[in-house]
Amino acid sequence: MNIPEIFGIDVFSDAVMKELLPAAVFVALKKGGRFDLDPKTADIVAEAMKEWAICKGATHYTHWFQPMTGITAEKHDSFLTPVSGGVIMSFSGKELIKGEPDASSLPTGGLRATFEARGYTAWDPTSPVFVKKGSLYIPTAFCSYDGDALDKKTPLLRSMEVLDRQATRLLKIFGEDVKSVTAMLGAEQEYFLIDKEVYNRRPDLINCGRTLLGARPPKGQELNDHYFGSIKPRVRKFMTDLDEALWRLGIPAKTRHNESAPAQHEFAPVYEVVNVATDHNQLAMELLKNVAARHGLVCLLHEKPFEGLSGSGKHNNWSLQTDKGVNLFDPGETPSQNARFLLFLAAVVKGVDEYQDLLRISAASAGNDHRLGANEAPPAIVSLFLGEELSAVLDAIITDKPYCDVTPKLMRIGVTALPRLPKDTSDRNRTAPVAFTGNKFEFRMAGAPMSTATPSKFFNAIVADALAGFADRLEVSKNLKSDIAALIKETITRHKRIIYSGNSYSKEWEAESKKRGLSNLPTAVDALPKLLDKKNVEMLGRVGVYSQSELTARCEISLNNYCNIIRIEGLTLLDMTVRGILPAALRYQNDLALTLEAKRDFCPDATAEKEMLVKLSALTDKLYKGVGELDSALKKEKKDALSLDAAKYCRNKIFATMEEVRKVADQLERLTAKDCWPYPDYADILYSVR
């Protein structure tokens, strides 16, 4: 495989545009990163796109957008246009720039109703157009008739613009000739691969993406032998095909490896502009599933598919880069003397502390509630890890003491045959929700199926807001050097409570964080309503990322989605127990009873059969009772209740009852003959791929 030849081959890239478009049109399209095309120029661009796409085998085009379902949406129209005596293939600038899908059946949180169905898609020229499966895909924003954002892309684009504006403003105070600042993102994607035949026999995996019951296998991930282990041949073939599919679409997939749990894997791309990285990650999740299907596999993206094993996250590595290619979070050789770096670092510290609840909200979901707090997934309490050197630098600033750099720059391993390795400015803390990792910030809370747009737009917004305050103050400074130093000290002193370098899983940290006044929002139901807190509404409105009505809609959609997931899981568990587990348990008990009857004449004690029957019968009765309680809980739920009340009911009653049912079912599984159990067990699922 020749990677340079295939990379981006299905993308209407800058190189393709330079070749196919007149020079003046290309310049107009790319000018300043902004879109301002007259109808005639738009027609020229559309015609070139159409001809290129047809050469790639495309017959249709689609405005590809990201509604608030969490996945992508598309409606395909052919290039076909009837003319006298036949048809022609046409595609106009108007069709390129604007689409009109039906908005009524997608989640809007009350922004649109069924009798107000019109919605619009608008071409996003900052993200490349591509061809896939016979269609030309045009990345677009999605808005209502009244201009409200109905998608995840529009607020992200807004946040990118305000961050660019405020960061550039601050850099000009430093006297730097910078035209733009761009948020960059690299999203590590974790996932599970299981055999499709096994998957098809698990209704919970089909309906819910996770196992609702299942006893732990004798061997899980205790030996850590899967992590970075040799990749199995079948998985390697899948990964090879996945890489090719990603590369063809211009997605710079770089790293692939086994993750910590059996059947768990990860891939990571090279950094890109955050908007493009988000589009590419949505594409990547789709490709993971499609390529897996071609190999007789199923890709699971749920945050916690298997109880007792590591869940799957999406580690969002976020940074800022100028149009000159300078990473603003690169500390340099002497971070203690790098005022620009320290000021931007202070903006992050301030933003994370003041809006820790927004970052928690960005990772809030029914699925992620199972994952957060263990197995390298951070807890629900947001904190910021900076590492030994930066923490020491900030301590010196706070105390007005000179910073003495005692950190060794080379690691000495103790083997003379090995090279001395350069040492990073920080270690890695896998329990930290937000961690500085050398020249970027890693946000580890997001779950594997989540859109990177959500945490990214909040990071952009909170940092932009902090930078705006800094710029307001420094633009009127009479002594810039002194005022910058004072601002850094003041900001770090005020917000140092968010910085923590220890074990965030510990009970000690839970108590310490409470003393510090940090928020602890353990579940999605606790976190999501905080979106509408006054300070959050005011800040997101101030920076122009969300209006009040858009935030209200998103809160309602998220809570309703939580309720729907719990309902589906409850109904699925009910079905699996009533139609699968209870009949199987009763049949097995009948077999034991027949065996006991047959042995009565020559083995009157039959201790094993008697004791097993007693245990199984008691557990079956308990399961039957639990199933009745679950059925009652599902029937009593008020469909017309307020979203928050309904979500609390789902968490406190339906989900709590499900957990009790699962405990009994898992005990029953351990005592039931394997050939009697109706579903593949954990060992069957996790070790099915060779």
N, C-alpha and C positions, 0 to 999 in steps of 0.2 A: 504494500500500500504506500503510495507516494503522498504523504500528508500535504506538502505544499501545493500539489496539483489539485487535490480534492477539497482543501479547506475553503469554505465559503463558496463552493461552486454553484450552490442553489440560492445564492443571495444576490439581490440587486445592489451590489456594493458600490462604494465610491469609485473603484476601478472600472466597474461596468458602466456606471453613469458617465465617467469621463470619456469612455469609448463611444457610447451611444448618444449622448446628448451634446448639442452645440455648447461651446465653451461658455457663452454668456448665460445660457440656461442653467448649466451646472453651477456657476458662480452665484446666480440668483437663488438657487435651491439651497445652497450651503451657506449663504452669506450670514455671518454672525451667529450661526446656529439657530436662526429664527426663520419662520415661515412667512413669506410674503410674495406669493406668486399671482400674477394676473391670470385671467382665464385662458388666454392664448398660450402662455408659457405652461400652465398646468396641462393643457391638451397635449403639448409636445412631450412632457414628461410621461403622461399616461400612455401615449402611443408607443413610446420607447419601452415602457414596462410591459405592455401587452405583447409586443413583438418578441421581446426577450423571453417572456413567460411561455408563449406559444412554442418557441424553439425548445423549451424545456418540457414540452408535453402538456402544458396547462390548457384547459378548456374553460375554466371558471375563475372568478376572482371572489375574494371574501374580505370583508372588513373584520379583522380579528381583534376582539376586545376582551377585557377582563372585568366582568360584572362582579357584584358582591356575593356571588356563589362561592368564590375562592378558586374557581377554575376558569378556563377561557371559553369564549362563545364565538360562533361563526355562522354566517348565513351565506350560501354560495349562489352567485348569479353567473350565468354563462356569458361569454363574449359575443354570443350569437345575436345578431340583429337582422330581422327580416327585411328584405328589399324586394322590389319587383322581380319576380321570377326566381328568387333564391334567398340566400342569406350572406351576410358578411360578418367578419369578426371585428368588433369595435369596442373601444373603451375610452371614455371621455375624461377630461380633467375634472369635471363635476362629479362623475362617478368615483374617481380616485379620492377626491377631497372629502366628500360627504356621503354618508349612507343613512338609511332610515329603517332600523330594525324595530320590531314591536317591543316596547319596554314593559308591558303590563305583566308578563308572566315571569319576569326576573325580579329578585328581591329589591325593593326600593325603600322599604321602611316608611311608607306613606308619602314619599316624594311624588309618586305617580300612582294612579288608580287604574283599574281595568277600563274605565270609561275615558281615561286619559292616557292612551296607549303609546302615543308617539314618543320616540327617543331618537337620538342622533349619534352617529359615529363620525368622528373627525380624524382624518389621517394625521398620525404622529410622524413627521419626517425625521425626527431624531433617532428613530429605531428602524433598522433596515427591513425592507420588503423582501420576501422570500417565496420560493415555490416549494410546495409539498403536496404529494399525492394528487397531482393533476390540477391544482388550484394555485392562483397567485394570492398570497397572504399579505394583507396590508395592516400593519399594527395601527390601532386607532384608540382614541379616547371615546368614552361613552357618556353622554349627558342627556338630561331631560329637556322637554320642550321649553322649560323656564331657565335652562342653563345650569341646573344642579348636577353635580357630579354623581353619576350612577355606577362608577367603577372604582378600581384601585389605582389606575394609571393617572387619572387627572390630578388627584391630590398629590401624588408623587411628583409630577411635573411642576406643580405649583411650589412644592417644597424645594425642589432643585433650583428654581428661579430665585426664590428669596434667599436661599443659602449663598448662591452665586453673588447676588447683589451685596449682601452684608459682608461676606468674606472679602470680596474685592475692595469694598469700601475700607475695611480695616487695613488691608495690605497697602493701600495707597497712603494711609497715614504713616506707614513704615517707609514710604518713599519708593515702593516697588512698582515697576511698570508691568502690571498684570491686567489682562483684559477680562479674564474669566476664571472662576474656580468651580470645579466639578466634583460632586460626590462620586466616589468610586466604590465598587462592591465586588467581593468574591464570596460566593455562597457554597459552602461545603454541603453536599447533599447525601444524607444517609438513607438506606432502604434495606428491605429484606427481600430475598428471592426464595420462593418455594415452588414445589412441583404443582403443575396445574391440576393433575388428577387428584391429588390430595386436597387442594383448595376447593375443588368442586364438591367435595363431600363434607365441607364445613359451612353450614348456612350462616354462621356468625361472621366468618371471613368474607363471604359473598355480600352480605347485607351491611356489615358494619366496619369491615376492614381490620377488625381485631377479634381475638378469641374472647368470648364471653364466659367461657369455662374451660377447664383443662388443668389436670394435676401436673405439677412440675416434674420434669423428666429426671431420671437418675443422674444424668450429666447435663449441666447447663453451660455456664461460661466460667466455672470456678477455676479451671486450669489456665485460662487466658490463652489457650492454644489456637483459637481461631483468629485472634487479633493479629493483623499483619502476617498471617500464616500463608502458606502456599495456596494459590487460588485454584480451585477445582477445575478440571478440564471443561466441564459444561458451562460453568460460570465464566471462565476465561473466554470461551467462544461468544457468550452473550456480551461480555465487556468489549470485545473486539468489534462486534457489530454495532454496539452502542456508540463507541468512539467514532466510528465512521459516520454514523447518522448525525452525531453532534457536529462533527467537523464539517460535513457537507453544508450545514446550516450556519456555519461561521461561529459556532459555540466553542470557545477555546478550552475544551476539557484537557486537563493536565495530569491529574493524579487519580489513581484507582487502587483500592486495596480492600482487604477484609476488615470489617469492624469487630467490635468486642464480642457480640453475641453470635451464636451459631446462626448461619444463614444470613447474617447482616453484612452489608458492604457500604462503600462510600466512593463518590467521585467528587473532584473539586476542579473548578475552572480557574483560569487566569483572571485577574481583575479587569473589570470593564466599567464604563459609565453606568451608574446605578440603574437608570431607566432601561438600558439595553440588557444589563445583567438580569433585571427582573423579567423581561420578556424571554430571555434565553433560559432562565430557570423554569418558567412555565412550560416552555417547549421541552426542556429536558425531562420534566416529570411525565409529560405525555409520551416521550420517546422511551423512557424507562419501561412504561407499561406495554407499549406496542412492540418493542424489540423483545421483551421478555416473552410475550405471547408467541412470537415466531419460534422461540426455543422451547415451547412447551412449559414455560414458567409463568409465574405470576409475581409481579412486583408489588409489595406492600409498602405504602407510604404512611400508614397510620403512625401516630406518635408512640404508641405502646401496643404492638400487636400481641405480645406474649407476656403474661404475668411472671414476674420474677427475673426477667431478663432486661438488658439495656433497651431503652426506647430509641427512636430515631429522631434526631434533631436536624436543624438546618442552621449551621453556624455562619452568621452574617458578618463578614470582615469588611468594615467600613472605614474609609479614609477620605481625605480631601486632596485634590491635585489641581495645580494651576495650569493655565494654558501653555506655560513653559515646561511642563512636565515635572514640576517640583512637588514632592509629597510634603504637605504642611505638617504632618505628624512624624516626620523623620527628625529625631532628636539631634542628629549630628554627633560629632565626636565629643562635644562638651555641652550636653543638654542644660546644665546649670547656667550656662552663659548665652543660651539661645532664647532671646526674649520673645521672638515671634512664635517659636514652638511652645514656650511656656504659656503665652497668652491664649493660643488656640487650645492648648491642653486645659487651661483654666475654664474656657468656655464649655468644654465637654463635661468637666467636673461639675460646674454650675448647672448645666442642663440636665444631667443625669440625676443630680440630687433634687432639684426642684420639680422634675417631672418623672420621677421614678415610677409613679403609677401609670403613666402613659406607656412606658417601656414594658411594664408588666401586662398592660392591656393588649399590647401588640402581639403577645404570645399566649393570650387567653383563649382557650377552647375546651370543649368537653374532652377531647382526646389528650390534650397536653396536660390536663389535670392528673392523668395517670403517670406521666413521665417526670414531671419536675420534682427535684429533690433527692435524686439518687442516680447511681450508675453514670456518672459524668454529666448528668443533666443538672443544671443549677437549681437552687431552691426558688421559691416564689418571692423571697426578699431580695430586692435589687440592691447590689453593691458594685463597687468599681475597684478592680485590681490593677495596680500600676507597676508592681515589681519593686525589688529592693532599691535599685538606684534612683528611680524617679520618686519613690516615697521618701528617700533620704533627701533628695533635692528639695522637695516641697516642705519637708520638716525644717530644713535650714532656712527656707524663705520665711516660714511662719515665725520662727524663733529669732530671726535676724542674726543667725550665726553663719560663719563661712562654711561653705560646703567643701568637704575633703573627699576627693574621689579615691576610695579605697577598694573599689570593685576591680578584681583582676580582669584584664581584657582578653586573656587567653585561658582556656581550660587546660589544666594539666591532668592527663588521664593516668599517668604512671607507667606507661609502656613506651619505651624509647623509639620503637619502630613505627609508632603512630604519630601523625602530625599533631601539633598543638592547635586546638580549635579556637577560633574567635568566639567570644562569649557574648550573647545577646544582652541587652540592657534590662531584660526582665525574664523571669521564669514563666512557666505556664501554670495557671490555676484553673483546673477543670471544674471546680465548684463555683467559680465566679460568674455571675450573669453577664457582666461586662468586664472585659479584660484588655488592657493594653498589651499588645504582643509585638513590640519592636518598632513598628511604624504605622499601626492601624489599631482599631478597636474591634474586638471580636464580641459579638452579641450571641450568646449561646442558648438563650431561652426559647427561640422560635422552634416550633415543631416541624417535622419533615414535610408535611403537605401544605404548609402555609405559604402564602405569597410573600416574597421578600419586600414587596412594596410597603407593607404595613410598618415593620420596624424601621425601614429606611426613611420613610417620610417623617416619622416621629423624631428620629435622630437628626435629620436635616432641619426640622422645625425648631427643636429645642436648642440646637447649636446656633442656628441663624438668629434666634431671639436673643441669646446671650451675646453674640457678636454685635448685634444692633445696639445693645446697651453699652457695650465697650466702645463702639465707634462714636456714639453720642457724647460720651465722656471725653474721649481722647481728641476729638476734632476741635474742641475748644481749649485744649491744653496749652499752657504757657511754658511748661517744662516737660516735654514728651518723655524723655528717658526716666525721669523721676516718677511721673504719673503712671507710666506703664508698670514700673516696679511696684508701686503702691497698689495698683489695680490687681495685679497678680496676687500679691500677698493678701489683700482684703478678700478676694474671691476664694482662694484656697482655704483661708482661715474660716470663712463663713460656711463653706460646704465640705469641709474635711470629713464630716461624719459619714459620708457615702463611701469613703476609701477604706477598704479592708483587704488584708493580705492573707488571712488565715483560712481555716476550713469552714466553708459556708454551710456544710452539712451538720455541723456540731450543734448540740443543744446550747452550748455556751454562746455561740454567735446569735442564736435566736433570742436569747436573753439580752445580749449586748446590743443587738440592733433595736430592740424595744427601748432600751435606755437612751439610745441615740435619737430616737424618734422616727426611725425609718418605718415605712409602711409594710405591712405583712398581709398580702391578699392571697390566701392559700388556694382558692378555686376561681374559676372563670366567673362564677356568679358573684363572688366578692369583688372581682376586679372590674368587670365591664361597666357597671353603673358609674364608676369613677370617671369615665369618659366625659360625663356631663357636669363634672365639678366646675365651679365658676372659674377657677384659675386656668383650667385646661381649655375651656370654651373661649375665654378671653385671649389666651396666648395664641391658639390656633387661628382665631379670627384676626388677631393683630398681625400675624405674619402672612395671612391670606391663604392658608392651606384648607381650612374648612369653615363653612358658615354654621351657625347654630342649628339650622334645620338639617344640614347634612350630617352633623354629629349625632343629632337625635335619631335620625334614620339608621345610622350605623350601629348605634347602641341597641335599637329595637331589633334590627336584623340579626345581630350577634346573639342576643338573648333568645330570640325565636329559633335560631339555628341550634343553639344549645339544647333547647327543649325538644326539637325534632329529633336530634341525635339520640337523646336519652329515651324518647318514646320508641324509636325504631329498635334500639338495643333491647329495651324491655320486652317488646313484642317478639323479637327474635329469640330471646332467652326463654320466654314463655313457650313458644312453639317448639324449641329444641328439647325442652324438658318434658312437656306434655306428650308430644308425638314421638320423641326419640328415647330419652333417658328413662322415664318412668316405665314404659313398656319393656325396655331392655332389662331393667333391674328386676321387674316382676318375672320375666321369663327366666332369668338366671336363678332367681329364688325358687321358681317352680322346678328347675332342673335339680337344684340342691335338695329340695323336698322329696323329689322322686328318688334321688340317690339315697337319702336318709331312709325312706320307706323300704327300698330294696335291701339295705344293709341291716335292717332291724333284727332279722332272725339270727344272723351270725355275728353281728357287732352291735349289741344293744346300746353301747355308750355313744358311738359315732360323734365324738366330741367336736371335731373340726366342723362337720356339717351343721351341728346344732348352734355352735357359737357364731359361725358365719351367718346363719339364717337370722339369728337374733340381731346381730349388728346391722345386716343389710335391711332387715325389716324396719328397724328403728330409724335408720337413715332415710329409707324410702318414705316412711310416714312423715318424717321431718321435711323432706323435700316436697312432698305433696302439700303439706301445710304452707310452706314457703311460696310455692307456686300459686296457691290460692290467694295469699296476701299480695303477691305481685300482680295478679289478675285484678284484684280489687283496687290496688293503687292506680293501675293504668285506667280503669274504668271511672274512678272518682275524679280524675284530673279535670280541672275546669278549663275548657278550651277558650273560654271568653275572658279568662283572668288576665290582669296586666302582665306584661312580659316578665318583669322582675319577679312578681309573685309566682308565676308559672314556673320560672326557672328555679326558684327556691324549692318549690314543691317537687320538681323533677329531681333535684339534687338530694333533698332531705328525705324524700319518701320513696320515689321510684328507684333511684340509683342505690340508695341504702338497702332497699329490699333485694335488689339484684345481687348486691354483694353477699348478702346472707344466703341467698339461693345458690350462688356459686360455691361458697364454702362447703355446703352440704353435697352438691353435685361432684365436687372434686374429691371429697372423701369417699363417695360412692364409687367413683371411677377406680380408685386405688384397690377396692375390694371386689370389683366385678371382673370376670374373665375377659381378656382382651378381645376374644372373638365374639363376645356378646355385646361389647360396647358399640354404640351406633356410629361413633365419629372417630376419625383418625386422632390419635393422641399427640402430645407435644413431640415425642421422639419421632413419630411418623412424619410430622410436618417439618421439623427443624433439620432432620438429617436425610430428607428425601432427595436432595440434589447432590449427585456425586460428580 
